[in-house]
Amino acid sequence: GDWSRTDPRGVLIQMAYVIVGTCVNDTACIKACPVDAIHPTPGEPGFAAADMLYIDPEACIDCNACAEACPVRAVLPAGELPLRLQRYREINAWYAKARLR
């Protein structure tokens, strides 16, 4: 399933951006994000061991700052993911939910 939710007014909100496996954890996207939607951050548990970073779809405001900042182009619009990268939509959503537990 694709991540989506309905806001209090009944408007459907879908995942805007996805970080894919080419992520190198350099934190440029974390620094660029105005709403702290990318995790784990250097101060959070698990950062040193993380294979990649993840976008919390609940927090993301679809501003494109992370995609612009990424030096390896690992942040892509969710609607433009090639078939071979579709699984990262689920991976980002799963990580965001697991982080809140």
N, C-alpha and C positions, 0 to 999 in steps of 0.2 A: 503494500500500500504506500501511497504517496502521502506525505505529511500535509495536512491542512487543518484549519479550524475555522470556526465562525466567531466573529467578534460580537460584542454585546448588542450591536445594531443589526446583526444578522448578515453581515457582509463576510463572504468567504475570503480567508487569508491563506495563501499558499506559501510554501518555502520559496524564498527569493534566490538565495545563493547557496552553493554547496562547495565545500573544500574536498578536493580529490587526492588520491594517493601520491601525487607528485609533490605534495607539501613537504617542506624541509624544516618546519618549525622555527623559522627565523624571527617570528613575532612582528614583522612589518604590518601584517593585517590587524593584529591585536592593537598596536599603537594607532592605527588609522581608524579603527571602529569607534564611532562616537557613543555607542550604547553598550559597550562591553559584551557583545554577543558572541565573541570567539573565545574558546576554552580548549584545554587548560591554559591559563596564563602562567608566566614564570613564578608567580607567588602561590599558585594552587598545587595541591597534592597531585602527583602523577605527571607533572610537566616534563621532568627529566626523562621519564620512561616512555612518554607518548610517541607513537609512530607518526602522528600527524595532529593537526589542530581541527576543531569542529565548530561549526556555526550553530548557535541555538536559534532555531526557526521562530520561537516565541519572541525572542528579543530583537531579532534582525528587523531593521526598518527599510531595507531595500535601497540603500543609499549608494552602493557601488564603491565605497571607499576602500573596502578590503580587496576587491578585485583589482583596483587601480594600484594598490600598494604592493601586491604580491610579486616578488621578483621572478618567480618560476611559473606564473600563470596557473596556480593550483586552485584559484577561486573562480568558479564559473556560475553563470546564471542557471538556476535549476531547470528552467524551461529549454535550455540549449545544450543539455548534457548529451553527448553521443551515447549510443546504446551501451558501449563497453564501459561507460562510467556511471550508468544509471544507479548501480548499487550504492554509490556514495550518498545518494539522497537518503536512503534508509540508514546508512551508517551515521550520518550527521544527526538525524532525528533520534536514533537510538542513543547516541552518546549524550545528547541534550537531556533526554528523559532520565537516563541512568545517573547523570550528574546530580540531579535534583533529589535522588533518593537518599 
